[in-house]
Amino acid sequence: IAFGSDVSIDFFGQPDFVGDSVRRATRISTLCNPDEILIDEAINTIIQRDFEIENINVKKRRKEKKVIKIESDISTVFSIVGIKDTDSIKPGILVYLFDQLGNRSKTENFINQINEEISRDNLSITDINKIDEASIYIAAIGKEKEAEKIDEKLKELGYRRSLINWNKKIYLIKDLQNALLSLTDIKEADISPNVYTYNILVNKAKNIEDALPLFKEMKDKNIQPDIWSYNTLFNKTDNFEDALPLFNEMKEADIQPDIVTYSTLINKANNFEDALPLFNEMKEADIQPNIVTYSTLINKAEHFEDALPLFNEMKEADIQ
């Protein structure tokens, strides 16, 4: 598991992703032993509080696995060897984790613990919020009836779900249609959605036709779109002509493009002539192109004479 910026591409008619996290995860996977989870430095920083982590000697592992190529930015790799203390992890996350791992007995055990917890007297606000979050995860693994029972008990306690938890619920719902039902629930609860709510919904849209009405609704409610709102929309567009007006709108709103913005637009460009100005604009804004950016632009070049200088520039910048 690795962290990095990726972009969605059309690969012979099939959606796929390319970018730093994909590249790094692919390389790290060559070092994996059977039934082992390896992570990079960024992921380690995020999860080290909850998991037991073991530092891996990359040079030694490369020799054992006969791995020839590992980029310089993958010098530190860690192995997840266990969970530190299940009591310190939110129960809902454990329900979701063990369900994904296929451990049904532990999943049921944690659900039973949550049901026992809600029956206790003098629950704190923090306790109730954790139970509500657990209910969201329980629904996400397909146990809607169990989740509904917990929700009813929480309502009896006078609990009102927070927007943060509503957003988690929407995020975990797989399809836009059901996610929109939760948006209706939010509005009926007299809670105002925020930019994160709409970004999640826009990301669930299958195409730009489904995404744009949500984007418009967000702006109509005076919720300012952010860089993720626009980057998600660019990814939904069918062609460069649809993406370019949104790009201009974003800049007029004083939202600064990032590497994902430019890489996505370069990928959408119809040809090398459309893509090159974006590449130059990106560098003028001091945004360093990565392997995805260069590869996408080189692929747009129809002539070797256009592609070769870019390849040499990429090598000089030590981008591999």
Helices and strands as residue ranges (DSSP letters): E 6-11, E 14-19, H 20-29, E 38-40, H 41-47, E 51-56, H 58-65, G 72-74, E 77-83, G 86-88, H 91-100, H 104-118, H 125-140, H 144-156, H 163-172, H 176-188, H 195-204, H 208-220, H 227-236, H 240-252, H 259-268, H 272-284, H 291-300, H 304-316
